[in-house]
Amino acid sequence: MAMRIPEDVIENVRSSVNIADVVGQYVQLKKSGKNLFGLCPFHEEKTPSFSVNEEKQIFHCFSCGRGGNVFKFLMELNNISFPEAVLQVADDANITIADEYKQTESSPVNSEFGQLIGLYEDAAKLYHHVLMNTQVGEEALDYLHKRGLNDDTINTFDIGFAPAEGLLKPFFEERNVDYQTLRSSGLFIENQDGQLRDRFSNRVMFTIRNASGKVIAFSGRLLHKDPDAPKYLNSPETKIFHKSDTLFNFDLARREIRKTDAVILFEGFMDVIAAYSAGVKNGIASMGTSLTTDQIGILQRVTNTLYVSYDGDDAGQNATHRALSLISGQSNMDLGVVQMPEGLDPDEYLRKYDAEHFRAVYEGAKETPVGFALRYLARGRNLDNQSDQLTYLNEVLKIVAGVHSPVEQDLYLNQLVDRFGVDKASLKEQLADIRQTQTPIVVPGEQPATPLPSTPTPVKQLVREPAHLDRIERAERLLLQRMLIDQSVWLHVTANQDFHFVHDQYQTLFLMAQGFKQTHADVQIAAFLDYVNDDELQHTLIDITEQPSVDRDDMTDVNDCMHIIMNQAPIEEQIRQKNIAMIEAKRLNNHDLQNQLTLELVNLYKQKQAMKNA
């Protein structure tokens, strides 16, 4: 039987990383006061309410209420177990965990989610081995080499080959993987008789990974043309793969995206891979469809800038126009376009020239959305013809009229003057007429969307004590907060043997803290959260620790809280005892006793209400 990861190992892993560095791989964080803020990865929002406290090593969203330490963040984000989160953080921190701790009851090979991940990881290794080391894969490997990919790049992206004769089914049957698991994996197609066959056949296999780098799907490209089969075949949606929230290469690109504060959206996998091999490593691609709301949200949380770099043909230009419109309508990112010269797509350009020329394009050939619109509208027009010129100028001036920056507007007017030889004063006069008589056309990226604040709302404006809390509970929360962060307060309160909290959740946290302190010198909130190991209590603990604290060295507020709590506790106990007696009186059908207890309970509830309102 596998062994539980020891507490000292967990503590070593936790203390070896800064939660801000881990969260920062998924959320763009900005300093505000003591905390870091960003857009919450657990729900849609436009104003940052997600907070990271580096001092306490915890996160907390003031909108949706989620919170915890670094392990809880990864568990919530990636739908993984606690041991899996510990192993992932350890891997990121280059900490070696002994093998006997890696196969826990909820580890990847035992959870349903983990079983599917394991199948896809094994399938990726098999496909890659076939490509790189067998005669069956030689033709596919030669194809990739001719496309400009060297072995290092092929290894980095785990590209493989699925031969015509199915390999996966016998491979997994030898490992005694049960039929239902194979059936639900998406790696096979089931015929009418219930027989399974490999979904991918005679295809170059591109490995699809989630944000954590785990294999969750494949996209297979036909090696030979087949009119009856799609050129690309993707894995179906499964419990581990959803096209709407998956981005190709996001796991590798994420670090470079944070470094450059920019992401490049490519049209296809080969464009992403070609760019990566040329040193442009912040590229991603959607899964063969337009970007979804979820994908846009993922990107907006890690960067402020997105460049679209689609193919130069008409289909690619139309797709660029659609992408700019879609993204600008759902995000506040700064948008731009990178267009390869000569109408080539990125992959073709790299093969025709070299990595240095390729990088130069991405460093110096960026267009604004308006610049792209001016070029896009020129397609299919004979701009040597006066009629087409006038139509074009009228359309582009409506767009330029929607530009907010006078400098940028002047730049576009100068371009029109240089291209058509018209008088700049005439263009400005027509711009003024458009603004007075027509509604300017606002192109994607120019609409005055509500910007994300450069400095997020500070925590004291976001944290509000819940309105339903009465005087007793407010005292309990404040006292427990002080006890957890100040050892002298802890000793002062626990010196009173008769003290206990009124509400169960605070008394439970108090008792848990007593147990925790037997093996820990002080209560580090990040470590205590793992000890608590209950979602509701963890959320309560986060709320308490993140509420505004009282900066006082004396015990005045502590004694006030204790007085309120201890006066209320006897009343609560009396009410509990009277209710027990009432149940017994009803059982005995003693009406006189029931009437007496009712009067006593009414009196006790009046006392309780008076204390709440005091």
C-alpha positions as CSV (number, residue, x, y, z in Angstrom):
1,M,0.0,0.0,0.0
2,A,1.3,3.5,-0.9
3,M,2.5,5.8,1.9
4,R,1.0,9.1,2.8
5,I,3.3,12.1,2.0
6,P,4.9,13.0,5.4
7,E,4.1,16.4,6.9
8,D,7.7,17.5,6.9
9,V,7.9,16.8,3.2
10,I,4.7,18.8,2.5
11,E,6.0,21.6,4.7
12,N,9.3,21.6,2.8
13,V,7.6,21.8,-0.6
14,R,5.2,24.6,0.6
15,S,8.0,26.7,2.1
16,S,10.2,26.3,-1.0
17,V,7.9,28.3,-3.3
18,N,6.3,31.7,-3.2
19,I,2.6,31.4,-3.9
20,A,2.8,34.6,-6.0
21,D,5.2,32.8,-8.4
22,V,2.9,29.8,-8.8
23,V,-0.3,31.9,-9.1
24,G,1.5,34.3,-11.4
25,Q,1.8,31.6,-14.0
26,Y,-2.0,31.7,-14.4
27,V,-3.0,35.2,-13.3
28,Q,-1.4,38.6,-14.1
29,L,-0.8,40.1,-10.6
30,K,-0.3,43.7,-9.7
31,K,0.9,45.1,-6.4
32,S,-1.7,47.1,-4.4
33,G,-0.8,47.8,-0.8
34,K,0.4,44.7,0.9
35,N,-1.3,42.3,-1.5
36,L,-1.2,41.4,-5.2
37,F,-4.3,41.6,-7.2
38,G,-5.5,40.1,-10.5
39,L,-8.6,38.8,-12.4
40,C,-10.0,35.7,-10.6
41,P,-9.3,32.5,-12.6
42,F,-12.4,30.8,-11.0
43,H,-15.1,33.2,-12.4
44,E,-15.5,35.9,-15.1
45,E,-14.9,39.5,-13.9
46,K,-13.6,42.8,-15.3
47,T,-12.4,44.3,-12.1
48,P,-9.7,42.5,-10.2
49,S,-11.0,41.0,-6.9
50,F,-8.5,38.1,-6.6
51,S,-5.9,38.7,-4.0
52,V,-2.6,37.0,-3.1
53,N,-1.0,37.7,0.3
54,E,2.7,36.9,0.1
55,E,3.2,37.4,3.8
56,K,0.6,34.7,4.7
57,Q,1.2,32.7,1.5
58,I,-2.6,32.5,0.7
59,F,-5.0,33.6,-2.0
60,H,-8.5,34.9,-1.6
61,C,-11.2,36.1,-4.1
62,F,-13.4,38.7,-2.5
63,S,-16.1,38.1,-5.1
64,C,-16.5,34.3,-5.3
65,G,-15.0,33.5,-1.8
66,R,-12.4,31.0,-2.9
67,G,-9.2,30.9,-1.0
68,G,-6.4,28.8,0.4
69,N,-2.7,28.1,0.1
70,V,-0.6,27.2,-3.0
71,F,-1.8,23.6,-2.9
72,K,-5.5,24.6,-2.7
73,F,-5.0,27.0,-5.7
74,L,-3.8,24.2,-7.9
75,M,-6.4,21.7,-6.6
76,E,-9.2,24.2,-7.5
77,L,-7.7,25.3,-10.8
78,N,-6.7,22.0,-12.2
79,N,-9.3,19.7,-10.5
80,I,-6.6,17.6,-8.9
81,S,-6.2,16.0,-5.5
82,F,-4.1,17.3,-2.6
83,P,-1.2,14.8,-3.2
84,E,-1.2,15.7,-6.9
85,A,-0.9,19.4,-6.0
86,V,2.0,18.7,-3.7
87,L,3.8,16.7,-6.4
88,Q,3.2,19.4,-9.0
89,V,4.6,22.1,-6.7
90,A,7.5,19.9,-5.9
91,D,8.2,19.3,-9.6
92,D,8.1,23.1,-10.3
93,A,10.5,23.7,-7.4
94,N,12.8,20.8,-8.4
95,I,12.2,19.0,-5.2
96,T,12.6,15.2,-5.4
97,I,9.8,13.2,-3.8
98,A,10.4,9.5,-3.0
99,D,8.5,7.1,-5.3
100,E,6.7,5.4,-2.4
101,Y,4.8,8.7,-1.8
102,K,3.7,9.2,-5.4
103,Q,1.0,6.5,-5.6
104,T,-1.6,7.6,-3.1
105,E,-5.2,6.6,-3.1
106,S,-6.1,9.8,-4.9
107,S,-3.0,10.0,-7.1
108,P,-3.3,10.1,-10.9
109,V,-3.3,6.4,-11.5
110,N,-6.2,5.9,-9.1
111,S,-8.6,8.8,-9.7
112,E,-10.8,8.7,-12.8
113,F,-9.3,12.0,-14.0
114,G,-5.8,10.7,-13.3
115,Q,-6.5,7.4,-15.1
116,L,-7.3,9.3,-18.3
117,I,-4.3,11.5,-17.9
118,G,-2.2,8.4,-17.5
119,L,-3.7,6.8,-20.7
120,Y,-2.9,9.9,-22.7
121,E,0.6,10.3,-21.3
122,D,1.3,6.6,-22.2
123,A,-0.2,7.0,-25.7
124,A,1.9,10.1,-26.3
125,K,5.1,8.2,-25.3
126,L,4.1,5.3,-27.6
127,Y,3.3,7.6,-30.6
128,H,6.5,9.5,-30.1
129,H,8.6,6.3,-29.9
130,V,7.0,5.0,-33.1
131,L,7.9,8.2,-34.9
132,M,11.5,8.5,-33.6
133,N,12.6,4.9,-33.3
134,T,10.8,2.6,-35.8
135,Q,10.8,1.9,-39.5
136,V,7.0,2.5,-39.5
137,G,7.6,6.1,-38.4
138,E,10.3,6.9,-40.9
139,E,8.0,8.5,-43.6
140,A,6.3,10.7,-41.0
141,L,9.7,11.7,-39.5
142,D,11.0,12.6,-43.0
143,Y,7.8,14.7,-43.6
144,L,8.4,16.7,-40.4
145,H,12.1,17.2,-41.2
146,K,11.1,18.6,-44.6
147,R,8.7,20.9,-42.9
148,G,11.8,22.4,-41.1
149,L,11.5,20.7,-37.7
150,N,14.6,19.2,-36.2
151,D,14.6,16.3,-33.6
152,D,15.0,18.7,-30.7
153,T,11.8,20.5,-31.6
154,I,10.0,17.2,-32.3
155,N,11.0,16.0,-28.8
156,T,10.0,19.3,-27.2
157,F,6.5,19.1,-28.5
158,D,6.2,15.3,-28.2
159,I,5.1,14.9,-31.8
160,G,4.4,11.3,-32.7
161,F,2.9,9.0,-35.3
162,A,-0.1,6.7,-35.3
163,P,0.4,4.0,-37.9
164,A,-2.3,2.5,-40.0
165,E,-2.4,-0.7,-37.9
166,G,-3.8,0.1,-34.5
167,L,-1.2,-0.1,-31.7
168,L,-3.0,1.4,-28.7
169,K,-5.6,-1.2,-28.1
170,P,-3.2,-4.2,-27.7
171,F,-0.8,-1.9,-25.8
172,F,-3.4,-1.1,-23.2
173,E,-4.9,-4.6,-23.1
174,E,-1.5,-5.9,-22.2
175,R,-1.5,-3.6,-19.2
176,N,-5.0,-4.8,-18.2
177,V,-6.7,-1.4,-18.6
178,D,-10.5,-2.2,-18.3
179,Y,-12.8,-1.9,-21.3
180,Q,-15.0,1.0,-19.9
181,T,-11.9,3.1,-19.2
182,L,-10.7,2.6,-22.8
183,R,-14.2,3.2,-24.1
184,S,-14.6,6.6,-22.4
185,S,-11.0,7.8,-23.1
186,G,-11.7,9.1,-26.6
187,L,-8.7,7.2,-27.9
188,F,-10.9,4.6,-29.6
189,I,-13.9,4.3,-31.8
190,E,-16.6,1.8,-30.9
191,N,-18.4,-0.2,-33.6
192,Q,-22.0,-1.5,-33.4
193,D,-20.7,-4.8,-31.9
194,G,-19.0,-2.9,-29.1
195,Q,-15.5,-3.6,-30.5
196,L,-12.9,-0.8,-30.1
197,R,-10.4,0.3,-32.7
198,D,-7.8,3.1,-32.6
199,R,-9.3,6.5,-33.4
200,F,-6.1,7.7,-35.0
201,S,-4.6,5.9,-38.0
202,N,-1.8,6.9,-40.3
203,R,-1.6,10.4,-38.8
204,V,1.2,12.6,-37.5
205,M,0.2,13.2,-33.9
206,F,0.4,16.6,-32.2
207,T,0.2,16.3,-28.4
208,I,-2.3,18.6,-26.6
209,R,-1.5,19.5,-23.0
210,N,-3.3,21.4,-20.3
211,A,-1.9,24.5,-18.6
212,S,0.0,22.2,-16.2
213,G,1.7,20.3,-19.0
214,K,-0.4,17.1,-18.7
215,V,-1.4,15.3,-21.9
216,I,-5.1,15.6,-22.4
217,A,-5.8,15.1,-26.1
218,F,-4.3,14.8,-29.6
219,S,-4.7,16.3,-33.0
220,G,-3.7,14.0,-35.8
221,R,-2.8,15.2,-39.3
222,L,-3.2,12.8,-42.2
223,L,0.2,11.7,-43.6
224,H,-1.4,10.9,-47.0
225,K,-4.3,12.7,-48.6
226,D,-7.6,10.9,-48.3
227,P,-10.8,12.6,-49.7
228,D,-12.9,10.6,-47.3
229,A,-11.1,11.7,-44.2
230,P,-10.5,15.1,-42.5
231,K,-7.0,16.6,-42.8
232,Y,-6.9,17.1,-39.1
233,L,-8.7,14.9,-36.5
234,N,-9.0,16.1,-32.9
235,S,-9.7,14.0,-29.8
236,P,-13.4,14.2,-28.8
237,E,-14.3,16.0,-25.6
238,T,-13.7,14.0,-22.5
239,K,-13.6,14.5,-18.7
240,I,-10.1,15.9,-19.1
241,F,-10.4,17.7,-22.5
242,H,-12.7,20.6,-23.4
243,K,-11.8,22.5,-26.6
244,S,-13.4,25.7,-25.3
245,D,-10.8,26.1,-22.5
246,T,-7.7,24.5,-24.1
247,L,-4.9,26.4,-25.9
248,F,-2.2,24.6,-27.8
249,N,1.3,25.3,-26.3
250,F,0.0,27.4,-23.4
251,D,1.9,25.2,-21.0
252,L,5.3,26.1,-22.7
253,A,4.4,29.6,-23.7
254,R,3.1,30.8,-20.4
255,R,6.4,31.8,-18.9
256,E,7.5,33.7,-22.0
257,I,4.0,35.4,-22.1
258,R,4.6,36.7,-18.6
259,K,8.1,37.8,-19.4
260,T,7.1,39.8,-22.6
261,D,3.6,40.7,-21.4
262,A,2.4,39.6,-24.9
263,V,0.9,36.6,-26.5
264,I,0.8,35.8,-30.2
265,L,-2.3,33.9,-31.6
266,F,-1.4,31.7,-34.5
267,E,-3.8,29.9,-36.9
268,G,-2.3,26.4,-36.7
269,F,-0.1,24.1,-34.6
270,M,2.7,24.1,-37.2
271,D,2.9,27.9,-37.0
272,V,3.2,27.8,-33.2
273,I,5.9,25.1,-33.4
274,A,7.8,26.9,-36.2
275,A,7.8,30.2,-34.2
276,Y,9.0,28.4,-31.1
277,S,11.9,26.8,-32.9
278,A,12.8,30.3,-34.2
279,G,12.9,31.7,-30.7
280,V,9.4,33.3,-30.7
281,K,8.2,31.3,-27.7
282,N,5.0,33.2,-26.6
283,G,2.8,31.7,-29.4
284,I,-0.4,29.7,-28.9
285,A,-3.3,28.4,-31.1
286,S,-6.9,27.6,-30.5
287,M,-8.2,24.2,-31.2
288,G,-9.2,24.7,-34.9
289,T,-12.0,27.1,-34.1
290,S,-12.4,30.8,-33.2
291,L,-11.3,31.8,-29.7
292,T,-13.9,31.2,-27.1
293,T,-14.9,33.3,-24.1
294,D,-13.0,30.9,-21.8
295,Q,-9.8,31.0,-23.9
296,I,-9.9,34.8,-24.0
297,G,-10.4,34.9,-20.3
298,I,-7.4,32.6,-19.8
299,L,-5.2,34.9,-21.9
300,Q,-6.5,38.1,-20.3
301,R,-5.5,36.9,-16.9
302,V,-1.8,36.5,-17.9
303,T,-1.2,39.4,-20.3
304,N,-2.3,42.8,-21.4
305,T,-1.3,42.4,-25.1
306,L,-2.4,40.0,-27.9
307,Y,-1.2,39.9,-31.5
308,V,-3.0,38.0,-34.2
309,S,-0.7,36.3,-36.7
310,Y,-2.8,34.4,-39.1
311,D,-2.1,33.3,-42.7
312,G,-1.8,35.9,-45.4
313,D,-4.4,34.5,-47.8
314,D,-8.0,35.8,-47.9
315,A,-9.2,33.1,-45.5
316,G,-6.5,34.1,-43.0
317,Q,-7.2,37.8,-43.4
318,N,-11.0,37.3,-42.9
319,A,-10.2,35.1,-39.8
320,T,-7.9,38.0,-38.5
321,H,-10.8,40.5,-38.9
322,R,-13.2,38.1,-37.0
323,A,-10.7,37.4,-34.3
324,L,-10.0,41.1,-33.6
325,S,-13.8,41.8,-33.4
326,L,-14.4,38.8,-31.1
327,I,-11.5,39.5,-28.7
328,S,-12.0,43.2,-28.4
329,G,-15.7,42.7,-27.5
330,Q,-14.8,40.4,-24.6
331,S,-11.5,41.7,-23.2
332,N,-9.5,44.8,-22.4
333,M,-6.3,43.6,-24.0
334,D,-4.3,45.8,-26.3
335,L,-4.6,44.2,-29.8
336,G,-2.3,44.1,-32.8
337,V,-1.6,42.2,-36.0
338,V,1.6,40.6,-37.2
339,Q,1.5,39.9,-40.9
340,M,4.1,37.8,-42.7
341,P,5.5,39.5,-45.8
342,E,4.7,38.1,-49.3
343,G,1.3,36.7,-48.1
344,L,3.1,33.7,-46.5
345,D,1.9,32.0,-43.4
346,P,4.5,31.9,-40.5
347,D,5.5,28.3,-41.1
348,E,6.1,29.0,-44.8
349,Y,8.1,32.2,-44.1
350,L,10.5,30.5,-41.7
351,R,11.1,27.7,-44.2
352,K,11.8,30.2,-47.0
353,Y,14.1,32.5,-45.0
354,D,15.6,31.8,-41.6
355,A,15.0,32.3,-37.8
356,E,16.7,35.7,-37.8
357,H,14.4,37.1,-40.5
358,F,11.4,35.5,-38.8
359,R,12.2,37.1,-35.4
360,A,12.7,40.5,-37.1
361,V,9.2,40.4,-38.4
362,Y,7.8,39.8,-34.9
363,E,10.0,42.5,-33.4
364,G,9.2,45.2,-35.9
365,A,6.2,44.5,-38.1
366,K,3.3,45.0,-35.7
367,E,0.2,46.7,-37.0
368,T,-2.5,48.4,-34.9
369,P,-6.1,47.2,-35.4
370,V,-6.8,50.4,-37.4
371,G,-3.7,49.8,-39.6
372,F,-4.9,46.3,-40.3
373,A,-8.4,47.6,-41.1
374,L,-7.0,50.1,-43.6
375,R,-5.1,47.3,-45.4
376,Y,-8.0,44.9,-45.1
377,L,-10.4,47.3,-46.8
378,A,-8.0,47.7,-49.7
379,R,-8.4,44.1,-50.7
380,G,-10.2,43.4,-54.0
381,R,-10.2,47.1,-55.0
382,N,-8.4,48.8,-57.9
383,L,-7.0,51.7,-56.0
384,D,-5.6,53.2,-59.3
385,N,-9.3,53.7,-60.2
386,Q,-10.7,57.1,-59.0
387,S,-14.1,55.6,-58.1
388,D,-12.6,52.9,-56.0
389,Q,-10.2,55.4,-54.4
390,L,-13.1,57.6,-53.3
391,T,-15.1,54.7,-52.0
392,Y,-12.1,53.4,-50.1
393,L,-11.2,56.9,-48.6
394,N,-14.7,57.4,-47.5
395,E,-14.7,54.1,-45.7
396,V,-11.3,54.4,-44.0
397,L,-12.0,58.0,-42.9
398,K,-15.0,56.7,-41.0
399,I,-12.6,54.4,-39.2
400,V,-10.0,57.0,-38.6
401,A,-12.7,59.3,-37.2
402,G,-13.2,56.7,-34.4
403,V,-9.5,56.8,-33.3
404,H,-9.2,58.5,-29.9
405,S,-5.5,59.5,-30.1
406,P,-4.8,62.6,-32.1
407,V,-1.2,61.4,-32.8
408,E,-2.4,58.0,-34.0
409,Q,-5.1,59.7,-36.1
410,D,-2.5,62.0,-37.7
411,L,-0.3,59.0,-38.5
412,Y,-3.1,57.4,-40.6
413,L,-3.9,60.7,-42.3
414,N,-0.2,61.0,-43.4
415,Q,-0.3,57.5,-44.8
416,L,-3.4,58.4,-46.9
417,V,-1.7,61.6,-48.1
418,D,1.4,59.7,-49.1
419,R,-0.5,56.9,-50.9
420,F,-3.1,59.0,-52.8
421,G,-1.5,62.4,-53.0
422,V,-4.6,64.1,-51.5
423,D,-4.5,67.3,-49.4
424,K,-4.3,66.6,-45.7
425,A,-6.5,69.6,-44.9
426,S,-9.2,68.2,-47.1
427,L,-9.0,64.9,-45.2
428,K,-9.3,66.7,-41.9
429,E,-12.3,68.6,-43.1
430,Q,-14.1,65.4,-44.2
431,L,-13.2,63.9,-40.8
432,A,-14.9,66.8,-39.1
433,D,-18.0,66.3,-41.3
434,I,-18.1,62.6,-40.4
435,R,-18.1,63.3,-36.7
436,Q,-20.9,65.9,-37.0
437,T,-23.2,64.0,-39.4
438,Q,-22.3,60.3,-39.0
439,T,-21.4,57.8,-36.4
440,P,-17.7,56.9,-36.8
441,I,-16.9,53.2,-37.3
442,V,-15.1,52.0,-34.2
443,V,-12.7,49.2,-35.2
444,P,-11.7,46.3,-32.8
445,G,-9.3,47.5,-30.2
446,E,-10.4,51.2,-30.4
447,Q,-13.7,51.0,-28.5
448,P,-13.6,52.7,-25.2
449,A,-14.0,49.6,-23.1
450,T,-13.9,49.9,-19.4
451,P,-10.1,49.5,-18.7
452,L,-8.8,47.3,-15.9
453,P,-7.5,49.6,-13.2
454,S,-3.7,49.9,-13.2
455,T,-3.9,49.9,-9.4
456,P,-6.6,47.5,-8.2
457,T,-9.0,48.5,-5.6
458,P,-7.2,48.1,-2.2
459,V,-8.3,45.3,0.0
460,K,-9.9,47.5,2.7
461,Q,-12.5,48.7,0.2
462,L,-13.2,45.2,-1.0
463,V,-13.4,43.4,2.4
464,R,-16.8,44.0,4.0
465,E,-17.9,42.2,7.1
466,P,-21.0,40.2,6.2
467,A,-24.1,42.1,7.2
468,H,-25.7,39.1,8.8
469,L,-23.0,38.8,11.5
470,D,-24.3,39.8,15.0
471,R,-22.2,41.3,17.8
472,I,-21.3,37.9,19.2
473,E,-20.0,36.6,15.9
474,R,-18.1,39.7,15.1
475,A,-16.3,39.4,18.5
476,E,-15.5,35.7,17.8
477,R,-14.0,36.4,14.4
478,L,-11.9,39.3,15.7
479,L,-10.7,37.4,18.7
480,L,-9.8,34.3,16.7
481,Q,-7.9,36.4,14.2
482,R,-5.9,38.0,17.0
483,M,-5.2,34.6,18.7
484,L,-3.9,33.1,15.4
485,I,-1.4,35.9,14.7
486,D,-0.3,36.9,18.2
487,Q,1.1,34.3,20.6
488,S,0.6,36.6,23.6
489,V,-3.2,36.8,22.8
490,W,-3.3,33.1,22.4
491,L,-1.8,32.6,25.9
492,H,-4.0,35.2,27.4
493,V,-7.2,33.6,26.2
494,T,-6.3,30.0,26.8
495,A,-5.3,30.8,30.4
496,N,-9.0,31.1,31.1
497,Q,-10.1,27.4,31.4
498,D,-13.8,28.3,31.1
499,F,-13.5,30.0,27.7
500,H,-15.0,28.6,24.6
501,F,-16.5,30.1,21.4
502,V,-20.3,30.2,21.0
503,H,-20.5,29.2,17.4
504,D,-19.4,25.7,16.4
505,Q,-17.2,26.7,13.4
506,Y,-15.0,29.1,15.5
507,Q,-14.8,26.6,18.4
508,T,-13.7,23.9,15.9
509,L,-11.0,26.1,14.4
510,F,-9.9,27.0,18.0
511,L,-9.6,23.3,18.9
512,M,-7.8,22.5,15.6
513,A,-5.4,25.3,16.3
514,Q,-4.6,23.8,19.7
515,G,-3.8,20.5,18.0
516,F,-1.7,22.2,15.3
517,K,0.3,24.2,17.8
518,Q,1.4,21.0,19.6
519,T,3.7,20.2,16.6
520,H,4.3,23.8,15.3
521,A,5.9,26.7,17.0
522,D,3.3,29.2,15.6
523,V,0.3,29.2,13.3
524,Q,1.4,29.8,9.8
525,I,-1.9,30.2,8.0
526,A,-0.7,28.5,4.8
527,A,0.3,25.4,6.7
528,F,-2.8,25.5,9.0
529,L,-5.1,25.4,6.0
530,D,-3.8,21.9,5.1
531,Y,-4.3,20.8,8.7
532,V,-7.9,22.0,8.7
533,N,-8.7,20.1,5.5
534,D,-12.4,21.1,5.3
535,D,-13.7,23.4,2.6
536,E,-16.2,25.3,4.7
537,L,-13.8,25.7,7.6
538,Q,-11.0,26.7,5.2
539,H,-13.2,29.4,3.7
540,T,-14.1,30.7,7.2
541,L,-10.4,30.7,8.2
542,I,-9.5,32.7,5.0
543,D,-12.3,35.2,5.7
544,I,-11.1,35.7,9.3
545,T,-7.4,36.1,8.4
546,E,-8.2,38.5,5.5
547,Q,-10.5,40.8,7.5
548,P,-9.1,44.2,8.5
549,S,-6.9,43.7,11.6
550,V,-6.8,45.9,14.7
551,D,-3.2,47.2,15.3
552,R,-3.1,47.4,19.1
553,D,-0.5,46.1,21.5
554,D,-2.7,46.1,24.6
555,M,-5.4,43.5,25.5
556,T,-8.3,46.0,25.7
557,D,-10.1,44.7,22.5
558,V,-9.2,41.1,23.4
559,N,-10.9,41.4,26.8
560,D,-13.9,43.2,25.3
561,C,-14.3,40.3,22.8
562,M,-13.9,37.7,25.6
563,H,-16.5,39.5,27.8
564,I,-19.1,39.5,24.9
565,I,-18.5,35.8,24.1
566,M,-18.4,34.5,27.6
567,N,-21.6,36.4,28.6
568,Q,-23.4,34.9,25.6
569,A,-22.1,31.3,26.0
570,P,-24.1,30.6,29.2
571,I,-27.3,31.7,27.6
572,E,-26.6,29.5,24.5
573,E,-26.0,26.6,26.9
574,Q,-29.2,27.2,28.8
575,I,-31.2,27.4,25.6
576,R,-29.7,24.1,24.5
577,Q,-30.6,22.4,27.8
578,K,-34.1,23.8,27.8
579,N,-34.7,22.5,24.3
580,I,-33.6,19.1,25.4
581,A,-35.9,19.3,28.3
582,M,-38.7,20.4,26.0
583,I,-38.3,17.3,23.8
584,E,-38.5,15.1,26.9
585,A,-41.6,17.0,28.2
586,K,-43.4,16.4,24.9
587,R,-42.5,12.7,24.9
588,L,-44.1,12.4,28.4
589,N,-47.0,14.6,27.3
590,N,-46.4,16.9,30.3
591,H,-48.2,20.1,29.3
592,D,-47.5,22.0,32.5
593,L,-43.7,21.5,32.0
594,Q,-44.0,22.4,28.3
595,N,-45.7,25.7,29.2
596,Q,-43.1,26.5,31.9
597,L,-40.2,25.7,29.5
598,T,-41.7,27.8,26.8
599,L,-41.8,30.8,29.1
600,E,-38.2,30.2,30.1
601,L,-37.1,29.9,26.5
602,V,-38.9,33.1,25.5
603,N,-37.0,34.9,28.3
604,L,-33.7,33.4,27.3
605,Y,-34.2,34.4,23.6
606,K,-35.1,37.9,24.7
607,Q,-31.8,38.1,26.7
608,K,-29.9,36.8,23.7
609,Q,-31.5,39.3,21.4
610,A,-30.7,42.1,23.8
611,M,-27.1,41.2,23.8
612,K,-27.0,41.1,20.0
613,N,-28.5,44.6,19.8
614,A,-26.3,46.0,22.6
